[in-house]
Amino acid sequence: MIRNPIDITVSPELAKLIGSRAGDPGMDEPVTLGSLRNFVAALLPAEIGEAESLHHFDDGDSLMDELDALIEEYGDEASAVDFLGGQASEALSRVIEAAMDEAENPPTLQDVRDAVSSGLVARLVAQGAIEEDEDETVAQEIDDLIDRFGTDAPAEDFLRYE
């Protein structure tokens, strides 16, 4: 099967959901945006589903809103896996670049995670290369990439060039 990645960034929560549904051996059919929306809708109790359509429970868009927006643009039959880009955020891209500058060999995702654990993000914050509040986000993002692509994936493959 040829994948046709779509150049759009979905929320980490949606990326995790897509990854878990796509990786479920019990899935008989490919995961589409429509089937994913139906799955999420079935998890919500009816009273929460009605309230969710009127008021958001979180500061950002809800998972349902995000799926609805994607369905509106790409259709409910679009493959959900195509939305698993695998690009790092701007902050993580800066961390990866710094890890590449410091490494003798091209770093893997695990190498970048080790560098983060050893204080690389704190050094970049001190240099003003990334914002102070991005340290936890970067650590979570690298963990998410490791969960999806493995520890040995070349970190350079995830750089976002803008």
Disulfide bonds with the S-S distance in Angstrom:
none
